[in-house]
Amino acid sequence: MAEKISEYETRRRRLELLQEAGIEPYPAQCQRKETNSQVLANFQAYEKSGEAVYLAGRLRSLREHGNLTFADLQDGTATIQLAFSKKELGDSYKNFLKFMDIGDFVAVSGPVFRTHAGEPTVLVKEWQIISKALRPLPEKWHGLKDEDERWRKRYLDLLFNDDLRVLFVKKAQFWQVTRQFMLDHGFLEVETPTLEITTGGAEANPFKTHYNDYDIDVYLRISVGELWQKRLMAAAFDKTFEIGRVFRNEGSSPDHLQEFTNMEFYWAYANYLDGMKLSRELYVNLAQQVFGTTKFNSKGYSFDLAGEWPELDYCGEIKRQTGIDVLEASDEMMRHRLDELGVNYEGTSRERLIDTLWKYCRRNIAGPAFVVGHPKLVSPLAKSRSDNPELTERFQIIIAGTEMGNGYSELNNPLEQQARFQEQQKLLERGDTEAMMPDWDFIEMLEYGMPPTCGFGFGERFFACLAGRSVREATLFPFVKPKVSSK
């Protein structure tokens, strides 16, 4: 009994036959003048002129009917039917059947016509293989239950899932609209370092690497250049923003990845109230321009971004939901209440306990809402309120039970900032990996003077929420742990 030849081996043999026939299976260029969507959109004009169109793409199906073979050609814009005729192509038709497989990339040229069924079709006069596919495309992929396989072969997931491709077109538009909004409001786009000696601007566990040239350890940034952009405020750049990648060496969840895109802006001579007004305008603008609506159902929540945005008090909301006054309660009382609520938490510092209580409460807020009145302990870079120095001029945007933005009046008093950094240093020394690393050079900058400033940041979590997807699903290539080799 003859050994069964695999599809991969069959395609390898066809590759060899191509090379033996003197045909280059991977040419560097091809003649392509139109896209599939352009031809379909102007089909009547092409049909009337009788001129040849020049297309290229991937063969998605092959259907033989005697001396005629139909194929579907897919490019990045649309799918169009091709007709290969023995009468038109002669010996070239035999070569097509001999060498070509579903999944191969091909360039074709010829006039267009409609079949008896009215299907727009290209009558192929000439064809050229431009990339031989050695592995067959899966027969079924959409809705694949093996999530791990979908992440590892994301290119196939995107190829077979039209909705997913549309999602990433919208994501690109999301950031384009964001960029244009900031430019239209007079902000200058800047670039700040990704590698830092200290990771300022947020509370998170960083990724660590080594800078060989200087023989020092450095960190991948955990914010989009917060302390750098504030240095620009001191340098008389009054309005700046940056859209860039951020890295946090923490756990994954539907709302968290270790690598993601954020935008942060800094606005001199403005405070957190100005930031609240501008960020709300940005969010409504994004919803309308990218999704064509302000009303959404996402993650089990319904909300309207064009509706009211109430202001909720941080401490008051925690007390209302848990009975704990975080300004007065002891650490033991907070730990006991978290245990009663069945909340898992890491770290036992007072800052981490308060933050964990808040995250428990946050999930019960549909939003959109502004949360204000954050304690100074959980806001090490925010300016204190004049009416209560234990609270800060900070706001968070809460939508669908999740933080979708964070901003504040930036602390520009160097002495107070130094004292707060010293508190963060104590937390680090006690093992709190999410405490903020002090940046003493930043203190020196503040001593030269920085104007009153509002800073604000948000990220692709907001896009994922509006799209009704997890952050992982809304990432083109989320990180996947390598498979253990069987060799």
Buried (B, 14 or more C-beta within 10 A) or exposed (E): EEEEEEEEEEBBEBBEBBEEEEBEBEEEEBEBEBBBBBBBEBBEEBBEEEEBBBBBBBBBEBEEEEEBBBBBBBBEBBBBBBBBBBEBBEEBBEBBEEBBBBBBBBBBBBBBBEEEEEEBBBBBBBBBBBBBBBEBBEEEBEEBEEEEBBBBBBEBBBBBBEEBBEBBEBBEBBBEBBBEBBEEBEBBEBEBEBEBBBBBBBBBBBBEEEEEEEEEEBBBBBBBBBBBBBBBBBEEBBBBBBBBEBBBBBEEEBBBBBBBBBBBBBBBEBBBBBBBEBBBEBBBBBBBBBBEEBEBEBBEBEBBBBEEBEEBBBBEBBBEBBEBEBBEBEEEBBBEBBEEBEEEBEBBBBBBBBBBBBBBBBBEBBBBBBBBBBBBBBBBBBBBBEEEEEBBBBBBBBBBBBBBBBBBBBBBEBEBBBEBBEBBBEBBEEEBBBBBBBBEEBBEBBEEEBBBBBBBBBBBBBBBBBBBBBBBBBBEEBEBEEEEEEE
